């Protein structure tokens, strides 16, 4: 009955493309196929008996508590207008250089990624604040749009990324499942801290590659990236420290506590949420009305994530009940080219699905199916998790369906055409693919820091 599992997967993709809600599509379709299978005699109802314990396990998962806390931190910092101060200060600092404004936008995107981790909010905020300024300074619309989209999606890979929190839980389950399939009984697992540590060097690599591209482009096409006029205000040390210190202290408190072993990711997320409130209070941008907005926003995002996770769990249970995981394992095992071909096919599939599905659906639906098979081939779980995260980040940028492009299109002025946005992001998509190739050729760039910190 493996073909039924593949048919169910195809039906879900079609329904999602038709615009049906993700969580109800996943759970409802799976239950319909399970009911039809029970009536037709091709599905064992015993598979569904484990559903209640699985759902209670999701709601009591301590790792996933970090998701609403990090969302709360990100929304609070967004309301505190951290991005505006950072852009104004770094633009004035680097603006005298040709291409300096683009480099400033990239650095702000990196700092926002490390302090908020919310891609959509970062792209929209950067688009509202920096795109008009870049166009006013004479920047090419293509370069301005591409820089904003690329730097805004750094929140996918630079910790504390929400996708890494979710991937940590999924990869841990996949790793244990792969070990059981090989007859290995070990308490070892994959933690969110492992993925955070593994993502630091690749995230910084992307930032460096972005800035290197902008630097070279400023030399080759100086007219497309002019310098700032000389009459703009200078940046004093006090102004620079005032803009940089609050987010840097928060980043150090959150990531430093995790990587230093002083706190779990969930505990560090609590520190980040409290730190976000303190920064908002210090900047006098927090009141009762704004706090209610922050809490409502956190509730909406968190409810969406957990509802999708519940639907994905139902889908995963029925998919395995029909033998879908065996079908996927057999398919990947018999590909010509071995492990390399299996990884390539999975990465290409996720890249294409990233056009039409959000990273949450891919993380909870696709990764649990393919990750155990790939890990049983001997791949490092941290390396695989980071490759998946960067791959999904690349699909966020790729025309015509990249989500970051839609975010920017919604706030860009009419004179910036959709075609200009598409042309602008293509070099950054190439940079993303180059980064994937570098990490594939040198996996130690991912695994070295987790090994040094945790000794895994």
Secondary structure, 3 states (H helix, E strand, C coil): CHHHHHHHHHHHHHHHHCCCCHHHHHHHHHHHHHHHHHHHCCCCHHHHHHHHHHHHHHHCCCCCHHHHHHHHHHHHHHHCCHHHHHHHHHHHHHCCCCCHHHHHHHHHHHHHHHHCCCHHHHHHHHHHHHHHHHHHCCCCHHHHHHHHHHHHHHHHCCCCCHHHHHHHHHHHHHHHHHHHHCCCCCCCCCCHHHHHHHHHHHHHHHHHHHHHHHHHHHHHCHHHCCCCCCCCCCCCHHHHHHHHHHHHHHHHHHHHHHHCCCCCHHHHHHHHHHHHHHHHHHCCCCCHHHHHHHHHHHHHHHHHHHHHHHHHHHHHHHHHHCCHHHHHHHHHHCCCCHHHHHHHHHHHHHHHHCCCCCHHHHHHHHHHHHHHHHHHCCCCHHHHHHHHHHHHHHHHHCCCCCHHHHHHHHHCCCCCCHHHHHHHHHHHHHHHHHHHHHHHHCCHHHHHHHHHHHCC
